[in-house]
Amino acid sequence: MSRLFYLPTDGWFGDVMPFVQEGVCHLFYTHLDFDDEGVPDRSKRLKWGHLSTRDFVTFEEHATAIPAGGAEDPDLLAGAGSVIGPVDGRYYAFYVGIHPHAHERGEVEQVVLRATSTDLETWRKDPDFRLEADPRWYDRNAWRDPFVIPDGAGGWRMLLCAQENITPARRGGAVGLAVSQDLDHWEARPPVFSPGVTLAPECPEIFDLGGRSYLLFSTYSDRFAARYRMQESERWVAPAWDALDSNDLYAPTSVEFDGRRLLIGWLATRQGDRDRGKRQWGGDLVVHELVSRTDGTLGVRPAASRLAAFQKLEAVPCPQRGEWKVSSGGASGRGEPFAWARLANLDETPERSTLLHARIRLDMDAEESGIAIHAADDFTSAYLIRFEPARGRFVFDRRPHVIEVPFDADADRGYVSDPDFEIERPLAAGAEHEVTIMVEGSCISVYVDDVALTTRGYDLRGGSIAAYAASGGIEVISLRVAERTV
């Protein structure tokens, strides 16, 4: 079996370019070798890896699709793009060639290139194709992540991560546009989206779901997040919560597969494999299902095929503190001042995945309540999913908190300067909520109703998933626990 949160054996999983053919979803992705550290006069080298899957549970690895170019080639880094076809018997991969030192010889640093294939396995770079940014609208060195789609009239549109020539430059990020009738000759057009909030809307994509069009992109300069806009008339409108997951998920793209719209991105690894390590480029594959709500906003749920991959275990809540009533498949507890009950044990090793699905009812007057992950036997440490219904949010909170203080040499309270010791996501109104938690190694995906929060949990291992409440109660109406061997 393979990991649900797929990670290549020799590198990182990066920006993904999904393509569906005959019931198989091919995942082309930017791949960086683990041992590629780069040096001052030689950049790290990206290439296109290739996976395929029929269920997003097991994955087949294929040979490198598009290798990185040489020191003099424009694609020293073969960056993200998209795959289309077949058109006249050929598949086309449009991608960005990045050469950070190209300006030293008077050339642009980023240019759209392409490769072709007849079988999706063997790809040939097209040395005659080259598309540069048009300086009438765009910075010539910011022109990447080409996303090609039909225009509905027999031609083609290409969306790009671009940058307008404005000051301040970090506000000039835009979704650029080029059009073509034959895939060979392209003409740049003005941007389709210029929000004025970011340096670069990366991996832009437009897709339809539930009768509405959406624009998806990722940003790193103002907020590290995967974000979206809804189309209303001729405008792209931002919802109140425009991030589709936490700020640990990056560069996702979507694909229609098996009648569902899936969102596929990467969960950033962290330096030193520790919670407070700096985020690194690339990581493990993450898959969600996108749903369109009645108001047009997007929701995120776990992919059904991945839920079905787990084997159900007997689930008997085990009270640890407070007053609890345990029934078949559920429990209700109250703490004055504190109560908690173990719902599922977590394996110490990364060879097992654990799934918990529960329906909970919150005590709206409780001081605090939630679900804990990797809770210690004495509950002094845990990753908390803390519900705050009065504030319309739930929070991933890493406990215990630490801070460096001058009079305590052994203390370390550096969380004060960490931007994400708490991660917040929107919580729907009401007392009852559906919670799904998936834990595999350091990867943690939490779904509350149709809102996702994916992050890393390096520092804590083992322990349990637990329900808790302070100065109030919490009820687990139904409970399912399941396990999978990786």
FIMI-120999 format. One line per 2 residues: number of its first residue (from 1); their letters; for each residue x, z, y of C-alpha. Coordinates in steps of 0.02 Angstrom, whole numbers, always signed. Layout:
BEGIN
NUM	a	X,Z,Y | ... .
This chain:
BEGIN
1	ms	+0,+0,+0 | +53,-21,+181 .
3	rl	+34,+85,+337 | -125,+63,+439 .
5	fy	-18,+84,+594 | +99,-55,+539 .
7	lp	+281,-45,+591 | +409,-176,+538 .
9	td	+548,-110,+429 | +682,-181,+544 .
11	gw	+612,-169,+719 | +467,-138,+837 .
13	fg	+295,-217,+839 | +266,-286,+1014 .
15	dv	+144,-398,+1107 | +28,-481,+982 .
17	mp	-42,-657,+975 | -184,-657,+845 .
19	fv	-247,-819,+768 | -383,-835,+634 .
21	qe	-380,-972,+501 | -486,-979,+343 .
23	gv	-526,-794,+337 | -347,-739,+372 .
25	ch	-292,-661,+536 | -115,-713,+577 .
27	lf	-28,-590,+692 | +115,-670,+784 .
29	yt	+205,-537,+885 | +359,-508,+990 .
31	hl	+488,-421,+882 | +642,-324,+937 .
33	df	+769,-273,+805 | +805,-86,+792 .
35	dd	+992,-116,+809 | +979,-231,+961 .
37	eg	+1038,-115,+1100 | +1099,-251,+1218 .
39	vp	+1251,-239,+1332 | +1272,-266,+1520 .
41	dr	+1314,-451,+1502 | +1196,-486,+1357 .
43	sk	+1012,-444,+1357 | +912,-386,+1208 .
45	rl	+835,-533,+1116 | +651,-550,+1076 .
47	kw	+585,-662,+938 | +413,-698,+865 .
49	gh	+376,-604,+704 | +231,-653,+592 .
51	ls	+108,-548,+491 | -55,-593,+408 .
53	tr	-201,-490,+346 | -376,-509,+279 .
55	df	-434,-332,+316 | -311,-245,+435 .
57	vt	-273,-125,+293 | -139,-222,+199 .
59	fe	-18,-341,+282 | +90,-483,+221 .
61	eh	+255,-512,+310 | +312,-690,+344 .
63	at	+473,-767,+402 | +518,-765,+586 .
65	ai	+405,-889,+675 | +502,-921,+836 .
67	pa	+683,-859,+846 | +766,-806,+1008 .
69	gg	+870,-940,+1092 | +1056,-939,+1124 .
71	ae	+1153,-880,+1276 | +1124,-1044,+1369 .
73	dp	+943,-1071,+1316 | +793,-1027,+1425 .
75	dl	+718,-920,+1285 | +856,-792,+1262 .
77	la	+700,-685,+1247 | +553,-773,+1163 .
79	ga	+411,-679,+1245 | +223,-668,+1224 .
81	gs	+99,-811,+1227 | -40,-881,+1120 .
83	vi	-75,-996,+972 | -208,-1133,+966 .
85	gp	-256,-1274,+848 | -258,-1372,+746 .
87	vd	-263,-1512,+873 | -230,-1682,+794 .
89	gr	-157,-1593,+643 | -40,-1479,+740 .
91	yy	-40,-1297,+793 | +33,-1254,+963 .
93	af	+120,-1093,+1010 | +142,-1075,+1198 .
95	yv	+264,-936,+1242 | +372,-877,+1384 .
97	gi	+558,-905,+1384 | +645,-765,+1477 .
99	hp	+827,-770,+1528 | +871,-623,+1643 .
101	ha	+1033,-706,+1697 | +964,-880,+1732 .
103	he	+965,-853,+1920 | +1155,-842,+1912 .
105	rg	+1157,-1028,+1873 | +1016,-1073,+1993 .
107	ev	+875,-1077,+1865 | +712,-980,+1851 .
109	eq	+708,-825,+1742 | +538,-859,+1662 .
111	vv	+468,-1025,+1602 | +327,-1073,+1484 .
113	lr	+388,-1159,+1326 | +303,-1213,+1166 .
115	at	+329,-1239,+981 | +226,-1335,+854 .
117	st	+183,-1316,+670 | +79,-1402,+537 .
119	dl	+57,-1248,+426 | +78,-1092,+536 .
121	et	+235,-1049,+437 | +371,-1166,+498 .
123	wr	+382,-1190,+687 | +484,-1316,+785 .
125	kd	+528,-1285,+967 | +483,-1429,+1083 .
127	pd	+638,-1463,+1189 | +542,-1579,+1306 .
129	fr	+408,-1455,+1359 | +440,-1343,+1509 .
131	le	+314,-1271,+1633 | +375,-1177,+1785 .
133	ad	+278,-1079,+1916 | +217,-1176,+2067 .
135	pr	+295,-1097,+2224 | +142,-1143,+2327 .
137	wy	+57,-992,+2250 | +177,-899,+2138 .
139	dr	+347,-816,+2129 | +451,-937,+2025 .
141	na	+529,-797,+1922 | +365,-714,+1867 .
143	wr	+271,-833,+1753 | +238,-770,+1577 .
145	dp	+117,-727,+1435 | +26,-896,+1431 .
147	fv	-149,-879,+1358 | -225,-1049,+1320 .
149	ip	-412,-1077,+1294 | -530,-1228,+1299 .
151	dg	-613,-1255,+1467 | -779,-1312,+1391 .
153	ag	-762,-1489,+1456 | -633,-1559,+1337 .
155	gw	-483,-1490,+1431 | -381,-1330,+1429 .
157	rm	-349,-1178,+1539 | -192,-1072,+1536 .
159	ll	-196,-895,+1604 | -29,-817,+1650 .
161	ca	+46,-655,+1708 | +104,-708,+1880 .
163	qe	+152,-639,+2049 | +100,-700,+2220 .
165	ni	+229,-713,+2360 | +169,-566,+2463 .
167	tp	+241,-404,+2532 | +245,-277,+2458 .
169	ar	+289,-372,+2299 | +227,-231,+2189 .
171	rg	+51,-272,+2251 | +67,-457,+2216 .
173	ga	+28,-461,+2031 | -102,-594,+1987 .
175	vg	-178,-686,+1841 | -113,-861,+1868 .
177	la	-195,-1022,+1812 | -142,-1194,+1753 .
179	vs	-253,-1333,+1684 | -226,-1481,+1568 .
181	qd	-321,-1621,+1484 | -197,-1656,+1345 .
183	ld	-90,-1498,+1319 | +62,-1596,+1378 .
185	hw	+36,-1610,+1565 | -12,-1454,+1661 .
187	ea	-59,-1426,+1843 | -49,-1255,+1924 .
189	rp	-199,-1189,+2019 | -227,-1035,+2129 .
191	pv	-245,-866,+2041 | -408,-820,+1956 .
193	fs	-379,-635,+1989 | -276,-546,+2123 .
195	pg	-318,-360,+2122 | -183,-301,+2244 .
197	vt	-143,-150,+2136 | -2,-201,+2020 .
199	la	+162,-293,+2002 | +107,-382,+1844 .
201	pe	-58,-398,+1748 | +24,-433,+1580 .
203	cp	-50,-521,+1428 | -205,-581,+1522 .
205	ei	-353,-641,+1419 | -533,-694,+1448 .
207	fd	-661,-674,+1310 | -850,-664,+1288 .
209	lg	-943,-522,+1205 | -1128,-478,+1209 .
211	gr	-1169,-620,+1328 | -1041,-571,+1460 .
213	sy	-864,-626,+1503 | -721,-502,+1514 .
215	ll	-544,-509,+1583 | -417,-405,+1489 .
217	fs	-241,-364,+1551 | -109,-227,+1546 .
219	ty	-13,-148,+1689 | +142,-41,+1701 .
221	sd	+184,-24,+1887 | +33,+71,+1953 .
223	rf	-37,+135,+1787 | +29,+110,+1612 .
225	aa	-134,+53,+1533 | -234,-85,+1450 .
227	ry	-375,-124,+1572 | -524,-240,+1590 .
229	rm	-644,-316,+1715 | -824,-378,+1693 .
231	qe	-879,-544,+1765 | -1025,-535,+1886 .
233	se	-1065,-701,+1971 | -895,-760,+2033 .
235	rw	-816,-588,+2041 | -717,-481,+1919 .
237	va	-789,-306,+1935 | -700,-146,+1883 .
239	pa	-798,-16,+1785 | -777,+168,+1831 .
241	wd	-661,+191,+1681 | -567,+27,+1662 .
243	al	-438,+82,+1531 | -482,+42,+1350 .
245	ds	-374,+180,+1276 | -243,+307,+1329 .
247	nd	-84,+260,+1420 | +10,+257,+1255 .
249	ly	-74,+93,+1200 | -5,-64,+1281 .
251	ap	-22,-253,+1286 | -172,-273,+1171 .
253	ts	-260,-439,+1147 | -424,-470,+1060 .
255	ve	-485,-586,+924 | -652,-623,+841 .
257	fd	-631,-586,+657 | -761,-564,+520 .
259	gr	-901,-558,+648 | -819,-424,+755 .
261	rl	-713,-423,+913 | -552,-330,+870 .
263	li	-427,-263,+995 | -246,-262,+934 .
265	gw	-100,-184,+1026 | +50,-71,+1005 .
267	la	+73,+117,+1014 | +234,+155,+1105 .
269	tr	+368,+252,+1013 | +455,+390,+1110 .
271	qg	+639,+418,+1134 | +713,+541,+1012 .
273	dr	+551,+547,+912 | +487,+691,+1017 .
275	dr	+328,+715,+1117 | +417,+727,+1283 .
277	gk	+533,+580,+1251 | +520,+430,+1366 .
279	rq	+405,+292,+1307 | +496,+146,+1227 .
281	wg	+449,-37,+1221 | +354,-81,+1063 .
283	gd	+301,+28,+919 | +163,+29,+788 .
285	lv	+13,-86,+772 | -155,-15,+829 .
287	vh	-324,-95,+790 | -493,-53,+868 .
289	el	-662,-137,+871 | -734,-181,+1043 .
291	vs	-919,-161,+1076 | -1022,-208,+1228 .
293	rt	-1134,-70,+1294 | -1306,-99,+1370 .
295	dg	-1235,-82,+1546 | -1102,-213,+1509 .
297	tl	-955,-94,+1498 | -844,-98,+1344 .
299	gv	-836,+32,+1208 | -703,+54,+1074 .
301	rp	-736,+105,+894 | -630,+117,+736 .
303	aa	-621,-44,+636 | -743,-32,+490 .
305	sr	-623,-105,+362 | -495,+30,+400 .
307	la	-622,+170,+379 | -668,+100,+209 .
309	af	-487,+111,+151 | -493,+301,+136 .
311	qk	-545,+400,-18 | -670,+538,+17 .
313	le	-617,+717,-17 | -720,+874,-38 .
315	av	-741,+951,+134 | -775,+1138,+145 .
317	pc	-747,+1217,+317 | -641,+1375,+306 .
319	pq	-674,+1503,+445 | -519,+1590,+513 .
321	rg	-585,+1690,+659 | -755,+1724,+739 .
323	ew	-931,+1717,+671 | -966,+1563,+565 .
325	kv	-1108,+1497,+459 | -1046,+1370,+332 .
327	ss	-1166,+1248,+250 | -1146,+1095,+141 .
329	gg	-1046,+974,+247 | -1051,+1073,+407 .
331	as	-1020,+1236,+499 | -1075,+1328,+655 .
333	gr	-962,+1454,+740 | -955,+1566,+890 .
335	ge	-813,+1661,+970 | -816,+1815,+1079 .
337	pf	-686,+1782,+1139 | -620,+1653,+1014 .
339	aw	-667,+1569,+850 | -591,+1434,+743 .
341	ar	-615,+1359,+571 | -506,+1244,+468 .
343	la	-594,+1078,+428 | -456,+981,+339 .
345	nl	-275,+1009,+290 | -143,+888,+355 .
347	de	+0,+832,+243 | +175,+869,+306 .
349	tp	+241,+699,+251 | +206,+527,+327 .
351	er	+158,+455,+157 | -24,+505,+179 .
353	st	-156,+462,+307 | -299,+580,+345 .
355	ll	-469,+534,+413 | -597,+655,+481 .
357	ha	-771,+602,+536 | -889,+731,+608 .
359	ri	-1047,+747,+709 | -1030,+894,+828 .
361	rl	-1146,+988,+945 | -1065,+1071,+1096 .
363	dm	-1116,+1235,+1175 | -1130,+1176,+1355 .
365	da	-1099,+1354,+1417 | -943,+1387,+1314 .
367	ee	-784,+1425,+1409 | -693,+1298,+1299 .
369	sg	-722,+1207,+1136 | -651,+1062,+1039 .
371	ia	-558,+995,+889 | -376,+1041,+852 .
373	ih	-250,+930,+761 | -96,+1000,+672 .
375	aa	-159,+1175,+709 | -40,+1311,+652 .
377	dd	-101,+1446,+533 | -111,+1568,+680 .
379	ft	-174,+1435,+803 | -29,+1465,+922 .
381	sa	+14,+1279,+921 | -95,+1125,+905 .
383	yl	-144,+961,+985 | -314,+999,+1061 .
385	ir	-458,+878,+1088 | -541,+982,+1223 .
387	fe	-718,+937,+1276 | -766,+960,+1458 .
389	pa	-947,+901,+1470 | -972,+967,+1646 .
391	rg	-829,+855,+1704 | -880,+707,+1597 .
393	rf	-715,+699,+1503 | -620,+751,+1348 .
395	vf	-435,+791,+1351 | -289,+779,+1230 .
397	dr	-191,+937,+1267 | -21,+978,+1189 .
399	rp	-3,+1165,+1156 | +91,+1273,+1187 .
401	hv	+136,+1230,+1365 | +316,+1262,+1416 .
403	ie	+404,+1269,+1584 | +584,+1304,+1636 .
405	vp	+600,+1463,+1738 | +757,+1539,+1817 .
407	fd	+733,+1714,+1746 | +702,+1663,+1565 .
409	ad	+846,+1566,+1489 | +752,+1531,+1328 .
411	ad	+595,+1460,+1411 | +566,+1275,+1436 .
413	rg	+414,+1231,+1539 | +461,+1052,+1577 .
415	yv	+281,+996,+1548 | +252,+1019,+1734 .
417	sd	+347,+857,+1766 | +276,+765,+1615 .
419	pd	+140,+644,+1671 | +42,+654,+1510 .
421	fe	+48,+829,+1440 | -140,+808,+1457 .
423	ie	-224,+639,+1427 | -404,+622,+1485 .
425	rp	-540,+501,+1430 | -725,+487,+1478 .
427	la	-855,+588,+1384 | -1035,+530,+1373 .
429	ag	-1172,+646,+1435 | -1258,+760,+1311 .
431	ae	-1214,+895,+1186 | -1199,+791,+1026 .
433	he	-1050,+678,+993 | -978,+577,+851 .
435	vt	-792,+611,+822 | -673,+511,+712 .
437	im	-490,+561,+695 | -357,+461,+604 .
439	ve	-184,+536,+578 | -38,+442,+499 .
441	gs	+137,+507,+527 | +158,+527,+715 .
443	ci	+13,+408,+753 | -151,+488,+806 .
445	sv	-310,+392,+848 | -461,+489,+911 .
447	yv	-631,+411,+939 | -767,+510,+1028 .
449	dd	-927,+409,+1019 | -861,+238,+1074 .
451	va	-710,+296,+1174 | -534,+288,+1101 .
453	lt	-382,+396,+1133 | -225,+346,+1039 .
455	tr	-61,+439,+1059 | +92,+510,+971 .
457	gy	+113,+681,+893 | +295,+704,+845 .
459	dl	+330,+888,+871 | +193,+964,+763 .
461	rg	+174,+931,+578 | +63,+995,+438 .
463	gs	-64,+1126,+482 | -245,+1074,+491 .
465	ia	-383,+988,+587 | -495,+1126,+651 .
467	ay	-648,+1162,+758 | -633,+1298,+890 .
469	aa	-729,+1380,+1032 | -694,+1511,+1164 .
471	sg	-829,+1624,+1237 | -962,+1515,+1159 .
473	gi	-993,+1409,+1008 | -974,+1239,+925 .
475	ev	-1072,+1163,+782 | -1008,+1036,+656 .
477	is	-1171,+954,+603 | -1094,+840,+473 .
479	lr	-918,+822,+406 | -823,+692,+305 .
481	va	-640,+707,+259 | -544,+568,+174 .
483	er	-365,+527,+129 | -258,+374,+96 .
485	tv	-86,+357,+19 | +25,+244,+121 .
